[in-house]
């Protein structure tokens, strides 16, 4: 069996034959860039170069300033260097979701401790933009239709990795609704835990961030 890091890299770096998109919508596909592919390899070799089972945490799809730049879920160039110890030459613009995630990871015990038990990924491995802004794959009916098989194949790839089938953590309530449709078909994960999406917390609940961080740490600690 390959290490879980190798399995994730195979999924992300092997994305090809992508479905056509509706007019006006474009992919965010950082994996076309050799530099990003090297960053992805460095990250997954550092934190996932083993065969230990992980608990899956699922976002929606990458955004422009986080995974859409580094190729790593919820990880902008700043936190990749400061929290993960992987230097990079990408612009160090901070991304809201990434800021929350790594504040949580720091409170949890740091990147090494967190990633030894959890894998963060996305239901859809590529992001989308429309009119220069991030677009969730489920927010456009035509996009949902055209990417359905692509999203399903990504889901299948995840469940073939060395992941726990006992529980999955899904970020975002609407994301959970879409996830439940997939899981009802494959019947892989026994329990689904939903947490508010980091972007929502940082944009609409900023004063309550400390409370959310405490809730997240407690929730994740109870899973291991």
C-alpha positions as CSV (number, residue, x, y, z in Angstrom):
1,X,0.0,0.0,0.0
2,X,1.2,3.5,-0.9
3,X,1.6,6.1,1.8
4,X,-1.4,8.3,2.2
5,X,0.7,11.3,1.0
6,X,1.5,9.4,-2.2
7,X,-2.2,8.6,-2.7
8,X,-3.2,12.3,-2.3
9,X,-0.5,13.4,-4.7
10,X,-1.7,10.9,-7.2
11,X,-5.2,12.3,-7.1
12,X,-4.2,16.0,-7.2
13,X,-1.3,15.9,-9.6
14,X,-3.0,13.4,-11.9
15,X,-6.1,15.6,-12.6
16,X,-6.7,15.6,-16.4
17,X,-9.5,15.2,-19.0
18,X,-11.4,17.9,-17.1
19,X,-15.1,18.5,-18.0
20,X,-16.0,21.5,-20.0
21,X,-17.4,24.4,-17.9
22,X,-20.3,26.7,-18.5
23,X,-19.5,30.0,-20.3
24,X,-18.0,32.5,-18.0
25,X,-16.7,30.0,-15.5
26,X,-13.0,29.0,-15.3
27,X,-11.0,26.4,-13.4
28,X,-8.6,27.2,-10.6
29,X,-6.0,24.5,-11.4
30,X,-2.7,25.3,-9.7
31,X,-1.4,21.7,-10.4
32,X,-0.5,22.7,-13.9
33,X,2.4,24.7,-12.4
34,X,5.7,22.8,-11.8
35,X,6.4,25.0,-8.8
36,X,3.1,24.2,-7.1
37,X,3.5,20.5,-7.8
38,X,6.8,20.7,-5.9
39,X,5.2,22.4,-3.0
40,X,2.4,19.8,-2.9
41,X,5.0,17.0,-2.9
42,X,7.0,18.7,-0.1
43,X,3.9,19.1,2.0
44,X,2.5,15.6,1.6
45,X,5.9,14.0,2.0
46,X,6.5,15.9,5.2
47,X,3.2,15.2,6.9
48,X,1.7,12.1,5.3
49,X,4.7,9.9,4.3
50,X,3.3,6.9,6.2
51,X,0.4,4.5,6.1
52,X,-1.4,5.5,9.3
53,X,-5.2,5.9,9.0
54,X,-6.5,9.5,8.9
55,X,-9.8,11.0,9.6
56,X,-11.0,13.0,6.6
57,X,-12.0,16.7,6.8
58,X,-13.8,18.0,3.7
59,X,-14.2,21.6,2.4
60,X,-16.0,22.6,-0.7
61,X,-13.4,23.5,-3.4
62,X,-10.2,25.6,-3.3
63,X,-10.3,29.4,-3.4
64,X,-8.1,31.8,-5.2
65,X,-5.8,32.8,-2.3
66,X,-5.6,29.5,-0.4
67,X,-5.5,26.1,-2.1
68,X,-5.9,27.7,-5.4
69,X,-2.4,29.1,-5.1
70,X,-0.5,26.4,-3.1
71,X,-2.4,23.3,-4.2
72,X,-3.0,22.4,-0.5
73,X,-6.4,22.6,1.1
74,X,-7.0,25.7,3.3
75,X,-3.3,26.5,3.1
76,X,-2.3,29.9,1.8
77,X,1.4,30.7,1.0
78,X,1.8,32.5,4.4
79,X,0.7,29.6,6.6
80,X,2.5,27.1,4.4
81,X,5.7,28.8,5.4
82,X,5.0,30.0,8.9
83,X,3.0,27.0,10.2
84,X,4.1,24.1,8.0
85,X,7.8,25.1,7.6
86,X,7.7,25.0,3.8
87,X,9.3,28.1,2.3
88,X,7.9,29.4,-0.9
89,X,8.1,32.4,-3.2
90,X,4.4,32.9,-3.6
91,X,2.8,36.2,-2.6
92,X,2.2,36.1,1.2
93,X,-1.4,37.3,1.0
94,X,-3.4,35.9,3.9
95,X,-6.7,34.1,3.1
96,X,-9.5,34.2,5.7
97,X,-10.3,30.4,5.8
98,X,-6.7,29.5,5.9
99,X,-6.1,32.0,8.8
100,X,-8.9,30.3,10.8
101,X,-7.8,26.8,10.0
102,X,-4.2,27.3,11.1
103,X,-5.3,29.2,14.2
104,X,-7.2,26.1,15.0
105,X,-4.4,23.8,14.1
106,X,-2.0,25.8,16.3
107,X,-4.5,25.6,19.2
108,X,-4.9,21.8,18.6
109,X,-1.1,21.3,19.0
110,X,0.5,22.2,15.7
111,X,0.7,21.0,12.2
112,X,2.6,17.8,13.0
113,X,0.1,16.7,15.7
114,X,-3.0,17.6,13.6
115,X,-1.9,16.0,10.4
116,X,-0.8,12.8,12.1
117,X,-4.5,12.1,12.6
118,X,-6.4,14.2,10.0
119,X,-6.4,14.9,6.3
120,X,-8.0,18.1,5.0
121,X,-9.3,17.9,1.5
122,X,-12.3,19.1,-0.6
123,X,-15.3,17.5,-2.1
124,X,-14.2,19.0,-5.5
125,X,-10.4,19.1,-5.8
126,X,-10.4,22.1,-8.2
127,X,-11.7,25.6,-7.6
128,X,-13.7,27.8,-9.9
129,X,-13.9,31.5,-10.7
130,X,-16.6,33.6,-12.3
131,X,-16.1,37.4,-12.9
132,X,-12.8,37.1,-11.0
133,X,-14.5,35.8,-7.8
134,X,-14.5,32.4,-6.1
135,X,-17.4,30.1,-7.0
136,X,-18.5,27.1,-5.1
137,X,-19.2,24.2,-7.4
138,X,-22.7,23.7,-6.1
139,X,-23.8,27.4,-6.5
140,X,-24.5,27.1,-10.3
141,X,-26.9,24.4,-11.5
142,X,-25.1,24.0,-14.9
143,X,-21.8,23.6,-13.1
144,X,-23.2,21.0,-10.8
145,X,-24.4,19.0,-13.8
146,X,-21.2,19.2,-15.8
147,X,-18.9,18.4,-12.9
148,X,-21.0,15.7,-11.3
149,X,-18.9,12.8,-12.6
150,X,-15.7,14.6,-11.8
151,X,-16.8,15.2,-8.2
152,X,-17.9,11.6,-7.8
153,X,-14.6,10.2,-9.1
154,X,-12.8,12.4,-6.6
155,X,-15.0,11.1,-3.8
156,X,-14.3,7.5,-4.9
157,X,-10.5,8.3,-4.9
158,X,-10.8,9.5,-1.3
159,X,-12.6,6.4,0.0
160,X,-10.0,4.2,-1.6
161,X,-7.3,5.9,0.5
162,X,-6.3,4.7,4.0
163,X,-9.0,6.8,5.7
164,X,-11.3,6.0,8.6
165,X,-14.8,5.1,7.6
166,X,-16.1,5.7,11.1
167,X,-16.5,9.4,10.8
168,X,-15.9,12.3,8.4
169,X,-15.9,16.1,9.2
170,X,-17.6,18.3,6.6
171,X,-17.2,22.0,6.7
172,X,-20.3,24.0,5.8
173,X,-24.0,23.1,6.1
174,X,-24.7,23.4,2.3
175,X,-21.6,21.4,1.7
176,X,-22.9,18.7,4.0
177,X,-26.1,18.4,2.0
178,X,-24.2,17.7,-1.2
179,X,-21.8,15.4,0.7
180,X,-24.7,13.4,2.1
181,X,-26.0,12.7,-1.5
182,X,-22.6,11.2,-2.4
183,X,-22.3,9.2,0.9
184,X,-25.8,7.8,0.5
185,X,-24.7,6.3,-2.8
186,X,-21.4,4.9,-1.6
187,X,-22.4,4.3,2.0
188,X,-18.7,4.6,3.2
189,X,-18.7,7.0,6.1
190,X,-20.8,5.9,9.1
191,X,-21.0,9.3,10.9
192,X,-20.9,12.8,9.5
193,X,-20.0,15.8,11.7
194,X,-20.8,19.2,10.3
195,X,-18.9,22.3,11.4
196,X,-19.4,25.9,10.2
197,X,-17.2,26.7,7.2
198,X,-14.2,28.8,8.2
199,X,-15.0,31.5,5.6
200,X,-18.4,32.0,7.2
201,X,-16.9,32.2,10.6
202,X,-14.3,34.8,9.6
203,X,-16.7,36.8,7.5
204,X,-19.8,36.8,9.7
205,X,-18.9,35.7,13.2
206,X,-15.5,37.3,13.7
207,X,-16.2,38.3,17.3
208,X,-17.0,34.7,18.1
209,X,-13.8,33.2,16.6
210,X,-12.4,32.2,20.1
211,X,-15.6,30.3,20.8
212,X,-15.5,28.5,17.5
213,X,-11.8,27.7,18.0
214,X,-12.6,26.1,21.4
215,X,-15.5,24.1,19.8
216,X,-13.3,22.9,17.0
217,X,-10.4,21.8,19.3
218,X,-12.9,20.0,21.6
219,X,-14.6,18.3,18.6
220,X,-11.4,17.1,16.9
221,X,-9.7,16.0,20.2
222,X,-12.7,13.8,20.9
223,X,-12.3,12.0,17.5
224,X,-8.8,10.6,18.3
